[in-house]
C-alpha cells in the first residue's frame, strides 16, 4: 500500500483514481498521519432476486398494519 500526502493527493487525484481503479490501495496522510484510504469499490453486481424476495417476505411477516390500510396511512401522512 502506497502512502501519499494530502496536498499531493489533491494535486494528482485523477492519476491516483486511475491507480485505484487498477486495483491499488493508497493511504492519504496529513503531516505523516494516515487520514484516509483510497481503495477499489467491491462491485457486487449480481443480486440473487429470489433471496431478496424471500427477505422481503420475512420482513413483511414481522410487520402488522393493525387494521390500517396503506391508503389510510398515505392520507394521514399528507395531513
N, CA and C atoms as a LAMMPS dump frame, in Angstrom:
ITEM: TIMESTEP
0
ITEM: NUMBER OF ATOMS
237
ITEM: BOX BOUNDS ff ff ff
-5.0000000000000000e+02 5.0000000000000000e+02
-5.0000000000000000e+02 5.0000000000000000e+02
-5.0000000000000000e+02 5.0000000000000000e+02
ITEM: ATOMS id mol type element x y z
1 1 1 N 0.853 -1.166 0
2 1 2 C 0 0 0
3 1 3 C 0.905 1.237 0
4 2 1 N 0.639 2.112 -0.934
5 2 2 C 1.42 3.332 -1.091
6 2 3 C 0.855 4.419 -0.184
7 3 1 N 1.722 5.294 0.328
8 3 2 C 1.296 6.432 1.145
9 3 3 C 1.603 7.705 0.384
10 4 1 N 0.669 8.67 0.477
11 4 2 C 0.84 9.926 -0.235
12 4 3 C 0.277 11.053 0.625
13 5 1 N 0.894 12.209 0.577
14 5 2 C 0.44 13.361 1.344
15 5 3 C -0.842 13.948 0.779
16 6 1 N -1.593 14.639 1.621
17 6 2 C -2.883 15.2 1.219
18 6 3 C -2.74 16.204 0.087
19 7 1 N -1.727 17.065 0.135
20 7 2 C -1.539 18.057 -0.92
21 7 3 C -1.269 17.376 -2.254
22 8 1 N -0.388 16.388 -2.241
23 8 2 C -0.07 15.676 -3.468
24 8 3 C -1.288 14.899 -3.969
25 9 1 N -2.075 14.347 -3.047
26 9 2 C -3.281 13.622 -3.435
27 9 3 C -4.259 14.566 -4.132
28 10 1 N -4.404 15.771 -3.582
29 10 2 C -5.3 16.749 -4.183
30 10 3 C -4.803 17.148 -5.572
31 11 1 N -3.515 17.323 -5.686
32 11 2 C -2.923 17.754 -6.944
33 11 3 C -3.016 16.681 -8.031
34 12 1 N -2.879 15.425 -7.64
35 12 2 C -2.814 14.329 -8.614
36 12 3 C -3.986 13.352 -8.495
37 13 1 N -5.143 13.831 -8.067
38 13 2 C -6.272 12.944 -7.83
39 13 3 C -6.66 12.094 -9.049
40 14 1 N -6.762 12.662 -10.245
41 14 2 C -7.141 11.81 -11.383
42 14 3 C -6.172 10.636 -11.593
43 15 1 N -4.889 10.893 -11.44
44 15 2 C -3.896 9.828 -11.604
45 15 3 C -4.041 8.779 -10.482
46 16 1 N -4.298 9.241 -9.264
47 16 2 C -4.496 8.311 -8.155
48 16 3 C -5.738 7.442 -8.379
49 17 1 N -6.801 8.049 -8.898
50 17 2 C -8.008 7.28 -9.16
51 17 3 C -7.771 6.213 -10.222
52 18 1 N -6.943 6.52 -11.21
53 18 2 C -6.588 5.508 -12.21
54 18 3 C -5.866 4.334 -11.557
55 19 1 N -4.956 4.643 -10.641
56 19 2 C -4.214 3.584 -9.946
57 19 3 C -5.152 2.737 -9.087
58 20 1 N -6.082 3.399 -8.403
59 20 2 C -7.036 2.676 -7.554
60 20 3 C -7.946 1.808 -8.417
61 21 1 N -8.376 2.331 -9.554
62 21 2 C -9.221 1.549 -10.459
63 21 3 C -8.491 0.311 -10.96
64 22 1 N -7.159 0.386 -11.013
65 22 2 C -6.351 -0.753 -11.446
66 22 3 C -6.118 -1.746 -10.305
67 23 1 N -6.642 -1.438 -9.1
68 23 2 C -6.559 -2.389 -8.002
69 23 3 C -5.664 -1.993 -6.845
70 24 1 N -4.989 -0.853 -6.939
71 24 2 C -4.096 -0.425 -5.849
72 24 3 C -4.896 0.153 -4.683
73 25 1 N -4.263 0.155 -3.531
74 25 2 C -4.818 0.778 -2.334
75 25 3 C -3.821 1.855 -1.911
76 26 1 N -4.292 3.074 -1.691
77 26 2 C -3.416 4.207 -1.39
78 26 3 C -3.875 4.869 -0.098
79 27 1 N -2.949 5.083 0.826
80 27 2 C -3.238 5.771 2.08
81 27 3 C -2.879 7.245 1.92
82 28 1 N -3.803 8.121 2.29
83 28 2 C -3.55 9.562 2.247
84 28 3 C -3.221 10.01 3.659
85 29 1 N -2.128 10.752 3.773
86 29 2 C -1.675 11.21 5.088
87 29 3 C -1.73 12.729 5.175
88 30 1 N -1.841 13.212 6.4
89 30 2 C -1.731 14.647 6.669
90 30 3 C -0.674 14.792 7.75
91 31 1 N 0.419 15.431 7.412
92 31 2 C 1.556 15.575 8.323
93 31 3 C 2.057 14.218 8.799
94 32 1 N 2.044 13.246 7.886
95 32 2 C 2.554 11.919 8.194
96 32 3 C 1.584 10.998 8.908
97 33 1 N 0.387 11.505 9.241
98 33 2 C -0.604 10.7 9.953
99 33 3 C -1.67 10.235 8.949
100 34 1 N -1.913 8.934 8.852
101 34 2 C -2.928 8.449 7.915
102 34 3 C -4.313 8.997 8.252
103 35 1 N -5.006 9.526 7.233
104 35 2 C -6.347 10.076 7.445
105 35 3 C -7.398 9.429 6.538
106 36 1 N -6.974 8.773 5.457
107 36 2 C -7.94 8.16 4.541
108 36 3 C -7.252 7.083 3.718
109 37 1 N -8.074 6.194 3.198
110 37 2 C -7.568 5.138 2.317
111 37 3 C -8.406 5.147 1.042
112 38 1 N -7.729 5.248 -0.091
113 38 2 C -8.396 5.085 -1.381
114 38 3 C -8.256 3.628 -1.766
115 39 1 N -9.372 2.975 -2.029
116 39 2 C -9.322 1.571 -2.414
117 39 3 C -10.431 1.297 -3.42
118 40 1 N -10.262 0.267 -4.232
119 40 2 C -11.284 -0.049 -5.226
120 40 3 C -12.603 -0.436 -4.559
121 41 1 N -13.685 -0.098 -5.21
122 41 2 C -15.01 -0.467 -4.741
123 41 3 C -15.25 -1.927 -5.094
124 42 1 N -15.83 -2.647 -4.158
125 42 2 C -16.175 -4.035 -4.435
126 42 3 C -17.569 -4.046 -5.039
127 43 1 N -17.637 -4.32 -6.315
128 43 2 C -18.924 -4.339 -7.016
129 43 3 C -19.557 -5.709 -6.914
130 44 1 N -20.673 -5.757 -6.23
131 44 2 C -21.458 -6.976 -6.162
132 44 3 C -22.649 -6.784 -7.093
133 45 1 N -22.377 -6.823 -8.389
134 45 2 C -23.42 -6.543 -9.37
135 45 3 C -24.464 -7.651 -9.431
136 46 1 N -24.083 -8.869 -9.102
137 46 2 C -25.032 -9.97 -9.166
138 46 3 C -25.867 -9.978 -7.893
139 47 1 N -27.162 -9.789 -8.069
140 47 2 C -28.085 -9.82 -6.946
141 47 3 C -29.02 -10.997 -7.16
142 48 1 N -29.118 -11.848 -6.157
143 48 2 C -29.997 -13.003 -6.231
144 48 3 C -31.423 -12.546 -5.929
145 49 1 N -32.234 -12.428 -6.988
146 49 2 C -33.594 -11.905 -6.843
147 49 3 C -34.432 -12.767 -5.904
148 50 1 N -34.275 -14.07 -5.983
149 50 2 C -35.057 -14.954 -5.119
150 50 3 C -34.745 -14.711 -3.647
151 51 1 N -33.475 -14.464 -3.337
152 51 2 C -33.089 -14.191 -1.95
153 51 3 C -33.667 -12.865 -1.47
154 52 1 N -33.684 -11.873 -2.344
155 52 2 C -34.245 -10.567 -1.977
156 52 3 C -35.745 -10.694 -1.717
157 53 1 N -36.437 -11.428 -2.573
158 53 2 C -37.875 -11.627 -2.391
159 53 3 C -38.155 -12.352 -1.079
160 54 1 N -37.357 -13.362 -0.777
161 54 2 C -37.533 -14.104 0.478
162 54 3 C -37.327 -13.193 1.689
163 55 1 N -36.313 -12.334 1.633
164 55 2 C -36.065 -11.399 2.74
165 55 3 C -37.22 -10.424 2.901
166 56 1 N -37.778 -9.952 1.778
167 56 2 C -38.93 -9.048 1.854
168 56 3 C -40.138 -9.74 2.477
169 57 1 N -40.361 -10.984 2.113
170 57 2 C -41.483 -11.727 2.697
171 57 3 C -41.301 -11.912 4.197
172 58 1 N -40.082 -12.217 4.625
173 58 2 C -39.808 -12.365 6.058
174 58 3 C -40.029 -11.041 6.776
175 59 1 N -39.589 -9.95 6.164
176 59 2 C -39.771 -8.619 6.748
177 59 3 C -41.26 -8.313 6.913
178 60 1 N -42.053 -8.609 5.89
179 60 2 C -43.483 -8.322 5.932
180 60 3 C -44.2 -9.147 6.982
181 61 1 N -43.771 -10.375 7.222
182 61 2 C -44.419 -11.223 8.222
183 61 3 C -44.272 -10.645 9.622
184 62 1 N -43.2 -9.924 9.863
185 62 2 C -42.933 -9.376 11.196
186 62 3 C -43.65 -8.046 11.429
187 63 1 N -44.222 -7.453 10.374
188 63 2 C -44.857 -6.143 10.488
189 63 3 C -46.361 -6.301 10.328
190 64 1 N -47.109 -5.633 11.178
191 64 2 C -48.575 -5.667 11.119
192 64 3 C -49.09 -4.249 10.958
193 65 1 N -50.167 -4.109 10.2
194 65 2 C -50.771 -2.795 9.988
195 65 3 C -51.869 -2.494 11.009
196 66 1 N -52.267 -3.502 11.8
197 66 2 C -53.288 -3.321 12.833
198 66 3 C -54.555 -2.672 12.291
199 67 1 N -55.047 -3.188 11.172
200 67 2 C -56.301 -2.705 10.616
201 67 3 C -56.175 -1.488 9.714
202 68 1 N -55.045 -0.857 9.643
203 68 2 C -54.869 0.291 8.767
204 68 3 C -54.631 -0.176 7.339
205 69 1 N -55.112 0.612 6.409
206 69 2 C -54.804 0.319 5.012
207 69 3 C -53.667 1.229 4.578
208 70 1 N -53.005 0.845 3.521
209 70 2 C -51.908 1.669 3.005
210 70 3 C -52.459 3.025 2.587
211 71 1 N -53.642 3.038 1.985
212 71 2 C -54.255 4.295 1.562
213 71 3 C -54.483 5.211 2.765
214 72 1 N -54.982 4.661 3.877
215 72 2 C -55.206 5.459 5.086
216 72 3 C -53.899 6.062 5.606
217 73 1 N -52.846 5.269 5.584
218 73 2 C -51.549 5.766 6.072
219 73 3 C -51.022 6.869 5.179
220 74 1 N -51.217 6.741 3.868
221 74 2 C -50.767 7.783 2.941
222 74 3 C -51.539 9.072 3.214
223 75 1 N -52.841 8.962 3.36
224 75 2 C -53.66 10.149 3.625
225 75 3 C -53.265 10.793 4.962
226 76 1 N -53.016 10.005 5.977
227 76 2 C -52.627 10.536 7.276
228 76 3 C -51.273 11.255 7.166
229 77 1 N -50.368 10.713 6.369
230 77 2 C -49.062 11.341 6.186
231 77 3 C -49.131 12.67 5.441
232 78 1 N -50.177 12.871 4.655
233 78 2 C -50.323 14.122 3.9
234 78 3 C -50.859 15.26 4.746
235 79 1 N -51.404 14.949 5.911
236 79 2 C -52.009 15.995 6.759
237 79 3 C -50.974 16.712 7.566
